[in-house]
Amino acid sequence: MPEPSTTNAALAEAAGLRRAWAEHRADVEAAIAAAARLRSGFARPADPAAEPLPAHRAPEAGR
């Protein structure tokens, strides 16, 4: 398994954050950690077509 700093560097590079990684590494690593926490906080539905929120519709004219 790759080192976390190597993985974070690759994620930053893929996101186009090369300069931010070089100048503000701690902030980029904190953002990556926050995104990982948020991602693991939601349960994946069994049905891939299921929406996590109810569908929205555009307001009707005159209402």
C-alpha positions as CSV (number, residue, x, y, z in Angstrom):
1,M,0.0,0.0,0.0
2,P,1.4,3.4,-0.9
3,E,2.4,5.9,1.7
4,P,-0.4,8.4,2.5
5,S,1.8,11.4,1.6
6,T,2.4,9.8,-1.9
7,T,-1.3,9.1,-2.3
8,N,-2.2,12.7,-1.2
9,A,0.4,14.1,-3.6
10,A,-1.1,12.1,-6.5
11,L,-4.6,13.3,-5.5
12,A,-3.4,16.9,-5.4
13,E,-1.7,16.5,-8.8
14,A,-4.8,14.9,-10.3
15,A,-7.0,17.8,-9.0
16,G,-4.6,20.4,-10.5
17,L,-3.3,21.5,-7.1
18,R,0.4,21.3,-7.8
19,R,1.1,24.8,-6.6
20,A,-1.2,24.6,-3.6
21,W,0.5,21.3,-2.7
22,A,3.9,22.9,-2.8
23,E,2.9,26.1,-0.9
24,H,0.1,24.9,1.4
25,R,0.6,21.2,1.9
26,A,-1.0,21.0,5.3
27,D,-4.2,22.7,4.0
28,V,-4.4,20.4,1.0
29,E,-3.9,17.3,3.3
30,A,-6.6,18.6,5.6
31,A,-9.0,19.1,2.7
32,I,-8.3,15.5,1.4
33,A,-8.9,14.1,4.9
34,A,-12.2,16.1,5.2
35,A,-13.4,14.8,1.8
36,A,-12.6,11.2,2.9
37,R,-14.6,11.7,6.1
38,L,-17.6,13.1,4.2
39,R,-17.4,10.3,1.6
40,S,-17.5,7.6,4.2
41,G,-20.4,9.3,6.1
42,F,-23.0,8.4,3.5
43,A,-24.3,4.9,2.9
44,R,-24.3,3.7,-0.7
45,P,-27.8,2.7,-1.7
46,A,-28.3,-0.9,-2.8
47,D,-30.0,0.3,-6.0
48,P,-27.5,2.3,-8.2
49,A,-30.4,4.2,-9.7
50,A,-31.7,5.4,-6.4
51,E,-31.4,9.1,-5.7
52,P,-30.0,10.2,-2.3
53,L,-32.5,13.1,-2.2
54,P,-36.0,13.4,-3.6
55,A,-36.1,14.6,-7.2
56,H,-36.5,18.3,-7.8
57,R,-38.6,19.9,-10.4
58,A,-38.6,23.4,-11.9
59,P,-41.3,25.7,-10.6
60,E,-44.4,26.0,-12.8
61,A,-45.1,29.4,-14.4
62,G,-47.6,31.5,-12.5
63,R,-47.1,29.8,-9.2
